[in-house]
Amino acid sequence: MPCETIIPPDSPFTLDNIPFGVISTALDPKRRCATALGHHAIDLSLLWKDRDGLEPNQSLYDIFSQPSLNAFAALSSTARSKVREILIHDLSTGCVPEKCFIPLNQVHMHLPMKIWGYSDFFCSLEHAQNCAPLTGGRVARNFFYAPSVYNGRASSVMPSPNPVRRPKGIKYDHDVGQPVFGPTTKMDFELEIGYFVSKPIPLGQTIDAIDAPEHIFGFVLLNDWSSRDFQEFEMTPLGPFHSKGFGTSISPWVITLDALKPFACEPEHVHFATEFDHQRYVERATATFDIRLNASLIRNGQKNNITESNLRSLYWTPYQQIAHHASAGCGLETGDLMGTGTISGQHEGELGCLFEATKDGSRPLEFPNGTTVRYLEDADEIVLEAWCDNGTKRIGFGECRGKILPSLQN
């Protein structure tokens, strides 16, 4: 099947991309690995069924027949790059059998990895500066010395477009002057990027930021759903729990480091003075990526753009984040998921959550079609998107969608 006939100009899945995901279909419910091109998934287990592996005793058919990408991600970066090069060659020359192509609207997407652990960072200076006054504080001094991070719930990570249910929890009722239990009234989204660990870091070992690329498989969009009223109750003394643990949505296609290399760039923030040696990524020109991010709200069938930002605006980069995470020797496993934290910019229209954009609901967003937003309502749907474009190459992440279901009544 000639690739030029199946790649629409608006598709995020171009030959410059070659993402990896896990699919099933109604005709074959077995989960297996795939890539995407245009509006089609390519079944990699079927493609490699009669092919040899990269090395003796290394069966890519067995690897791609797994229900997750963990086995593939655990291969060396050289081996994964070779597979990607083979796919680009075969897809561009029409060497992939037509039977391997499945329309994307006929596949069911699953979590791409078996996720052993999930940690979420807090690394946007602009986000910190905007949130601090709303909580009666200021940006903590330690923010400038290390990436802030907490351990989340791997059990509640879900692939787009799964819905998320409005949670119940404990919050302060300021009218009655005491805590109450009930559904959140301040449900929020967070515009983030997530990334998966490839090469594991054994317990007791550490890495430097310069070594981080060898330990990152690829990137996804990530929405860390949040309940701001629960968060207010939980922050002292131990920080977020139910306010962050009820659901995290990710886009189902993993965008590899190889695909992102043409979009490597220098971070907006420079802070050598407060970096420890293991955090320092000396190749500043390629220390992060130029990834344009967008979040939209669909309410009553109408889509409104809420925010746009860029990964490069983070104060601490993903490479610095994973180096810091490993610096105490906790160890990281193939498939562990890291969230960058909310990504906000310096200007209005670049704020990565409603808590910031509406000043905790006190200043609602108003759109030309009459929609007014303080926090998310039942049946609202959040859509995250991300694109990279340097004038010669263009790739996208696909969508990360999640629609809000009402809380359980019992």
C-alpha positions, -999 to +999 in steps of 0.1 A: +000+000+000+018+032-011+022+055+019+013+087+001-023+074-004-029+069+033-012+099+050-037+129+050-019+163+053-035+168+088-024+135+102-001+134+132+012+100+122+036+107+094+067+088+082+087+111+104+068+098+134+063+060+136+048+059+171+042+026+190+010+015+207-011-016+217-042-025+198-070-050+195-099-054+171-133-069+171-121-097+147-090-103+168-094-093+205-058-103+214-037-073+224-006-068+203+018-041+193+013-017+164+025+015+148+004+041+131+006+058+097-020+083+086-054+069+094-042+033+098-026+011+124+000-014+112-001-047+131+035-054+140+030-089+152+015-098+118+042-079+099+070-098+117+053-132+118+075-145+090+105-122+094+137-128+113+147-109+145+174-083+147+198-108+162+200-146+166+174-158+191+157-124+192+122-127+178+105-095+170+073-115+164+074-127+200+081-091+212+053-075+192+029-103+201+030-092+237+001-072+252+024-043+261+054-025+247+076-033+277+096-060+259+103-038+230+111-008+252+136-029+271+157-035+240+187-013+235+181+021+219+202+010+190+179-020+184+147+001+187+162+027+163+169-001+138+133-014+139+121+022+133+144+026+103+131-007+089+095+004+093+102+038+076+119+020+047+092-006+042+063+018+046+079+043+022+086+017-005+053-002-002+068-033+012+043-037+041+015-062+031-019-047+029-032-072+054-012-055+081-031-022+077-061-017+099-082+016+099-077+034+131-115+037+136-116-002+137-090-006+165-093-004+202-064+013+220-050+000+252-024+012+277+009+010+257+029-002+287+026-023+318+030+006+343+048-005+375+051+030+390+039+065+383+054+098+395+042+133+387+065+163+388+058+200+395+083+218+373+068+248+356+079+280+373+050+300+357+025+274+371+041+276+405+041+314+405+004+315+394-007+289+420+012+302+450-009+334+456-041+314+452-031+292+482-018+320+503+019+311+498+048+317+476+071+296+454+091+274+478+128+278+479+134+242+471+117+245+437+149+262+424+172+234+435+155+202+424+124+191+404+095+187+428+077+153+425+053+130+442+043+093+437+009+088+420-014+059+414-003+036+385-036+018+390-057+048+378-037+055+346-060+050+316-057+054+279-076+079+259-106+081+252-117+064+284-141+085+305-133+096+340-158+096+368-162+126+391-147+114+424-160+117+459-138+128+488-133+151+518-133+188+513-138+219+535-173+233+535-165+270+542-202+277+548-205+253+577-169+256+588-160+219+588-150+191+564-177+172+545-177+141+522-191+143+487-184+148+450-158+174+440-171+207+428-137+218+416-128+192+390-098+203+369-075+190+341-037+195+339-019+198+305+012+176+308+035+154+289+043+119+302+073+097+294+081+060+298+112+044+312+130+021+288+163+008+301+158+001+339+178+017+366+186-010+392+179-004+429+207+015+445+221+029+412+218+065+399+222+083+366+231+118+355+209+140+333+233+135+303+226+097+305+188+102+306+181+096+269+192+060+273+165+055+299+135+071+281+115+051+256+091+079+245+065+105+252+027+107+255+002+134+263-009+132+299-039+147+317-035+145+355-072+150+365-074+170+398-099+179+424-089+213+438-113+212+468-099+178+479-064+191+472-070+220+496-079+196+524-050+172+517-021+194+511-011+197+547+008+178+559+016+151+533+003+166+500-021+152+473-038+119+476-074+114+464-072+149+448-048+134+422-052+097+425-086+090+409-076+092+373-048+101+349-054+099+311-026+094+285-026+093+248-022+057+235+006+062+210+042+065+223+063+091+204+099+079+204+130+100+212+141+092+176+110+110+162+116+139+186+153+145+179+147+169+150+128+191+175+154+192+202+160+227+215+173+248+243+150+253+274+136+288+280+150+289+316+187+289+324+197+281+360+232+266+361+237+283+395+213+260+413+219+228+394+238+200+411+262+179+390+237+151+383+211+176+371+234+193+346+227+186+310+256+204+294+244+201+258+219+230+263+210+233+226+193+198+228+183+197+264+145+196+257+120+196+229+099+221+210+065+205+215+035+228+211+006+218+234-031+226+233-060+219+256-097+223+245-130+219+262-161+203+246-193+214+263-227+209+248-212+199+215-191+231+212-153+230+213-134+259+229-097+263+231-086+268+267-048+270+265-016+266+245+018+261+259+052+244+251+073+218+267+104+240+264+090+264+290+095+240+319+120+251+344+132+215+349+135+193+317+125+156+315+161+147+314+167+165+347+135+151+362+144+114+357+180+120+369+166+136+401+141+108+405+169+082+404+194+102+425+184+086+458+188+051+444+151+041+443+155+022+410+132+025+380+116-002+360+109-005+323+073+009+319+075+033+348+056+065+339+067+101+346+045+131+343+062+165+337+037+184+357+014+211+345+030+230+316+022+268+317+036+297+298+042+334+307+010+348+292-027+347+294-039+318+272-009+297+282-021+285+316-022+247+319-052+242+342-084+259+352-071+265+388-047+290+372-068+302+343-099+310+365-080+319+396-096+291+415-130+298+399-131+334+409-126+347+373-145+324+349-133+319+313-158+334+288-159+322+252-175+339+222-202+312+219-214+321+254-198+292+273-186+302+308-162+280+326-150+280+362-144+242+367-154+211+348-190+199+347-204+164+341-204+155+304-175+180+297-148+166+276-111+177+277-090+172+245-052+175+247-031+177+215+006+182+207+025+190+176+061+194+165+069+213+133+103+227+122+094+236+087+107+203+071+094+177+095+060+175+112+047+150+138+019+149+163+009+129+194-027+123+185-054+132+210-057+126+247-094+127+254-115+122+286-152+128+293-165+134+328-191+110+341-212+119+371-202+107+406-216+074+419-249+079+438-243+053+465 
